[in-house]
Amino acid sequence: MFATERVRLRPPTPDDAPDLFRLHSDPELRLITDGGPFLPYHVGQVRARLEKRAAEQPEAGDPVTLLAETVADGTFLGTGVLWGINTFNGYAHLGITLLPEARGQGYGTEVIRLLCRYGFRNRNLRRLEIETLAGNTAMRRTAERCGFVHEGTQRDREYDGDGFADMALYGLLRSDWTP
């Protein structure tokens, strides 16, 4: 488990299915956080996926999804994920999805910093990347607050529900990371 004074990250359990369902069943949020189409599902399917994951041994390159909650009372905030893990070349991507009521309070910055600690210290990666829609100013500010450098923008890369939007790319090298 990884924690700051306010936020902790932990692996999700099958009992977290209702919170994860609430987070990921919003079609509009899925448009901007997931690269695929929204497919309707129910909370039982989320629980079944979590039960299956709990029974399987993870592989080195599998995505790592961690549940974000408050330290004070365990209030569910959202998730942080390390994905696209390339152990040979030593890099991975970071992503966060927070409930609307958890946004704008600094939780995203804390989650990204905890994911950096996990990626650099516990996975021995040398590079972490964040990709976000160019119009997502909150995530862009969070990336920069955490030391990520804007490395470029890909034009018309991701569908955002209204058309194709630019994607901003950020990178952080282990040598530039300050824990």
N, C-alpha and C positions, 0 to 999 in steps of 0.2 A: 504494500500500500504506500502511496505517496501523498504527502499532505503539506499544506501551508497552515498558517494559523486559522484560516477561514474555510479552506477547501481541501477535500481529500478525493483521491481517485482510487477506485477499487474495481476488480472484475465484477461484471454483472452476474447475478444469479437468476434462476427461474422465477423467483419471487419478485424480481424487478420488472417483469413483463408489463404490468399495467403502466408504469412510468415510461418505459421505452415505447410502448404502443402510443401513449399520448404524445410523445416527442416526434415519432416518425410517421404518424398517420395523417399529418397535415399535408395535403397535396401541394400547397403553395411553398411550404418550407422544403419539401422534397425536391421541388424544381431547382432550388438554388444550392442544395447541399448534396445531391446525389446525381451522378451522371446518367442515370437511366430514367425510364418512365415510371410514373406512380402506378403501382398495382395495389388495388384495395385488398386488405387482409384484416384479420381480427386478432384480438389479444391472445387467443389460444395458439395461433400460429407463432406468435412471438415467443410464448412460453416454450413451445415445442422446439424452436430453434435454439433457445438458451439451454434447454435440457440436453439437446444433441451435442452442443459445444462443450458442455460440462463433462460429457462422457468421453469425448475424444481427446487424444493427445495432440496439442498444437504443433505445427511445423514451424521452422525458423522464419520463414517468409510470410506466414499467415498474418493478416491484419490483427492488431491488438486494440480492442475496444474496451475502454475503461469508463465506468460510471462516475460522474462528478456529483458530489453532494457536499452540503455544509458540514463542517466539523461540529458545530454547536449542537445541531439536532438531527442531522442526517437528511435534511430537506433535499430532494432531488433537484439538480440544476440542469443536467444534460449529460452529454458524453464527449469524450475526447478519444481520438483514434490515431494510431500509427499505422499507416497503410503503404502499399507499394514498397515494402521492405526489400531492399536488395542487399543481402549480406555480403556478396562477393565484392561489390563496389562500395559498400558502406554508406548507403543513404536510404532515406525513407521520407514519406510525406506525413504531415500532421493535419488534422482536421478537428474542429469542434462544432457541436450543435448544442445550443442552449435554449431552454424554454424562454418564451418572450418575457416573462416576469423576472428572469435571471439576467437579462441583458442590461448593459449600461451601468453595472455596479462593480466592474473590475474582475469579475469571476473569470471571464475569458482569458485575460492576461495571466491569471494564476494557473489556469488549466494548461495553457500553452507552455508556461515555464516548467510545470511539472512534467509535461510530455517531453520537453527538451532534456530534462534531467534523466528521465527514463531512457530516451533514445541515445544520448551521449554516454552516460555512465553505465547503464545496465545492459544496453545492447551494443555498446562499443561502436556506434556509428560515427562517421566523420562529417556527415552533412545531413541537414534536415531541410525540407522544402514545404512551403505553403503555397497553395494555388487558391485564389479567390476571385470572384467576379470583380472586375475593375470598379464597379459601382458600390461595392461593399466597403464603404469607408471605415466602418467600425472594425472589421477584420483587418483591413490594411493598417490602421493605426495600432491595433494590437500587435500585429507582426513586427512593426517597426519598434514599438516599445520593448519588445522582447529581443531586439537586436538583429532581426532579419533584414536583409538588404533587398530592395526591389531590383530584380535582375532582368526584367523585361515584361512585355505585354503581348499576348497572343490575340490577334484580332478575330472577332466573330467565332470564338472557340466553343462556347457552351450555350445551349438553349436555356432561356430563363423564363419561358412562358409567353413572352411577347415577341420573341425573335432570338437572334444569336447575339451574345454579349461578349465583350473582351474579357480575357482572363489575365489577371496580374500574377506574376510569379515572384516568389520571395525565397531566398536561401540564407541559411545560417551554417557556417562552418564550425566544427568543434573548436578549432583554434581561436575563433572569435567569440565563443560562448563564455558568458560570465555567470557561473552558478549563483 
